[in-house]
Amino acid sequence: MARVGFIGLGNMGGGMAANLAKAGHDVHAFDLSEEALANAKANGCLPVESAAKAAEGAEAVITMLPAGKHVAEVYRDSVFGIADTGAVLIDCSTIDVATARDVADQAAAKGLLAVDAPVSGGIAGAQGGTLTFMVGGTDEAFERAQPFLEDMGKAVIHAGGSGTGQTAKMCNNMILGATMIATCESFVMAKKLGLDPQKFYDIASVSTAQSWSMTSYCPVPGVGPEAPSDRDYAGGFATGLMLKDLRLAMDAAATVDADTPMGARATELYQKFAEEGHAGLDFSAIIKMLAHEE
């Protein structure tokens, strides 16, 4: 097994680092939160006092950070110049394509391999080791990163060159955001027209309206498999994070003159829902706004 530096132990990173330790890796973990470091220690990781200490001597350095500016700063100040030549750098954050490509270019200039590897699967996937990784980078970098990613997920897919992992993530979540809104408004409309939500689910889930938003993550409590809607929309994938991903998608669309009317409208609606004080609720909770519920 290998020595791994893990930087960023939030809701996602904490579970991911724990799974690497469970797989037998020597995980040196860093986060600004003392609570996160304590949890990492309880899960078999070795807490260290800085991001640079996490990167020192590691065969793989994995980052899971809030935004592109944090990724750029950590790599500039704490990874480049510290990581051993031959180490593979794996950024699992969801960030803009330009920053992902810039980090990879800087890594290459220093003789390091780097991939952007954002994830799908949420907190449950991070804890259960069932994430899907969408990986951008050279063939050589992907091959080096793949074994570490496989210890944290169920699917590791090479999307193409640097930045394509981020592209895949933002496009995937643009579909997810828009599909969830369509699912929510359809359930609301069906109920108002007198159709029982369970009956509508039984019909639509085996018809042409079937989607992941309906059959795996139904926004109506008590309908379909257990989902955040059954826990008063706690946990899951926060509205604020969905809004972040949609904004990244809109910014990227503007750079290539892509027409994204559904994505744009989904962004507007999630922004409104977040501004009403619901950024911490699961994104499926937007059904409450569409139903005019408090």
N, C-alpha and C positions, 0 to 999 in steps of 0.2 A: 504494500500500500504506500501511498505517497503523502508527503507533507503538503498541506493545502492552506493558503491564506484566505480567510473569508472576511470581507469588509462590508458591514451593513446587516444587522441582525434584527430587523423589524419583523412584522407579521409574516412576511414571506421568507426573508433571509434566515430567520431563526430556525424554521423548520428545515430549510434546505441544508444549513450547516449541520444540523443534528443528524440528518440522513447520511451525510458524508462521514461523520464520525461513526455512525452505526455500521457503515460499510467497511470500517477499519482504517480510514484515513486519519492522519495526525493533523487535526484541524486547529490552526491558530487563528482565533477569531477576535474581531474588533468591532465595537460600536460605541457611540457617544453615550449611550444609556447604560447605567450601571445595572439596571434590572435586566436588560437584554444580555449583558455579559454574564450575569448570574445564571440566567436560564441556559445560556450556551454551555456554561460549565456543568450544570446539572445534566446536560444532554451529551456529555462526553467530549466537549471541545476545551481547548486551553485558551482562556481569555488573555489578551495581551493589551499593552497600554497605548498602542497607536496603530494606525493603518500601516505605517512603515514597518513596524515590528511584525505585523501579519504577513506582509509581502516578503520579508527577509528570509531567504533560504527556501522559499516555497517552489514546488514544481508546478503548481497551478495557483493563480491568484484570482479569486472570484469576488465580484462586486455586485451588490444589490442595493442601489441607492435611489433617492427620490427623483432626481432630474438630471438633465444633461450637464448643467453647471457643476453639480456635485461630482459627477463622474469625471469630468475634465479636471477638476481641482484635485481629486484624490490621485488620479493617475499622474498628473504633473508633479504634485508635491510629495507623494508617498509611495508611488510604485515605480515609475521610471527612475532609473538610477539606483534603485534598491533591489528590484527583482533580478534573480540570476538570469544570465544569458541562457536561453533554452527553455525558460519558463513559458507557460501558456497563460495568457490573460483572458479571462472570461467575464464579460460584463453582462449580467442578467437583468439589469435595470431596463425600464421602458423609457427610452429617450428619443431625441430627434435623430434623423438619419445622418445629418451633417456632422454632428458630434461623434457619432459612432464611427464614421469613416475617418474623421480626424484622429481619433484615438488609435485606430488601427494603423494609420499612416505613421504616426509618431512611434508606435511600437515597432513597426517594421524598420524604421530608421535606426532604432536602437538594438536591432537584432532579435527582437522578441516577436512571438506569434500572438495574435489577438483575434478574438471573435466577439460579435454581438450576439447574445443568446437570450432574448426576452422570453417570457414564459406565458403559458395559458394553463389555468387550472385552479387559481385562487389559493386561499389560505389552506383549505382542506387538501389540495393537491400538493402544496409545499410540505405539509406535515406528513402526508401519507406517501410521499415519494412517487406521485402519479402525475407530475407536471408534463406538459408538452413544451419542448424547447425548439424555437425557430432560430436557426443559426446562420449568421452571415460571416463569411471569411474565406480564406484560401482553403484548398483541399488539405494542405498540410496542417493548417491551424485547426480545422475541423476534426481531423483524425486525432490530434493531440487532446482536444477538448472533449471529444465524445465519451471516453470512459468515465470522466468525472460527471458529466451531465447525465449519463445513464444511471449513475448511483443516486440521482435525485429525481428521476422522472420515468415515465412509461414510454415516451416517444421523443426521439432526438432527430430532427429533420434538417438537413443542410439545404438552406434556401438559395444560396449562391454567394456572391462576393460580399465584401464588407458593406454593412448597411441594409442588406436584404432581410436579415432577421427582424430588424426594426420595422421595415416596410411591411413584412408579413403580419407582424403583431398589430400595427395600426389599422391595416386593412381588415384584418379579422375582427378587431373590436369595433370598427365602424359598422360592419355588418351586424355584429351582436347588439350594439346600441340601438340601431334602427329596428332590428327584428324584435327586440324586447318591447319597444314602444308600440309597434304594430300588434304584438301579442296582447299587451295590456289594454289597448284601446278596444280591441275586439272582444275581450272578456267583459269589459265594462259595457259595451254596446249590447252584447248578447244578454247580459243580466237585465239591462233596462228594457229590453224587448221581451222579457219573460222567460228566457231560456236558462235553465239551471247550469251553473258553471261546470259541475261535474259532467253533465250530459254534453255540454259543448266540448269539454276536454276529450271525452270518449270518442266524439265524432272527429274533431279537428286533428287529434293526435295520430289518427290513422288515415288521414286524408291529405290533400295537397297543401294544407296549412301547417303540416307538421314541421317543427323546428326544434333546435336545442332549447331555445327560450321557453318553449311550451312543454316539451316532454321530459326535460332534465332539470328545469329551473322555473317551473310554473310560478307566475307572480301572484296566484290566488291561493290563500291559505287552505290547507286541507285537500288540495287537488294535485294529483300526480305524486311523484317521489318527493321525499322530504327535501325542502329547500329553505333558503332564508325567509321566505314568506311565512313559513310555519313557526318562525322564531321572532315574529314581529319585525322582520327585515334586519335583524342584527347579524353581524358577521358577513361572510360572503365577499362580494366585490363592491367596495364602497362607491357611491355615486360620484364622490370627488375624484376617484381614480378613473372611473369611466369618462368623466368630463376631461380629465387630463389627457387621456388617450385620444379622445375625439378632437381636442384642440391640436394635438400633434398631427393628427390626420389632416385637419383643415389647413394647417400651416404647410404640410408637405404637398397637399393638393395644389395650393397656390403657386408653389415653385415650379410645377410642371403643367399648369393650366388644365388640371383635371376638373371635370364638372361633377360635383358631388352634392346634388340638391337634398337627397335623403340624409346624408351625413351631416350637412349643414343644419338641417332642421332638427335632427337628433341632438346636435350640439346645443342649439338654442333651448330646447326643452330641458335637457339635463342641467344647463346653466341656470335656468329659471328655478328648477327644483332645488338645486344646491343653494341658490340665493335665498330661498325660503327657509333655510336652516336645516336641510336634510342631507348635506354632503356626506355625513357619516353613515347614513343608511345604505343598505344594499341597493344597487341600481334598479332592481326590479320593483322597489318601493315607489317608483314613479307612477305606478298604477294608482296610488293614492291621490296624486295631483290630477290625473286624468279623470278620476271618479269624483273629483272635488271633495275629497275627504280631508280632514285635518291630520 
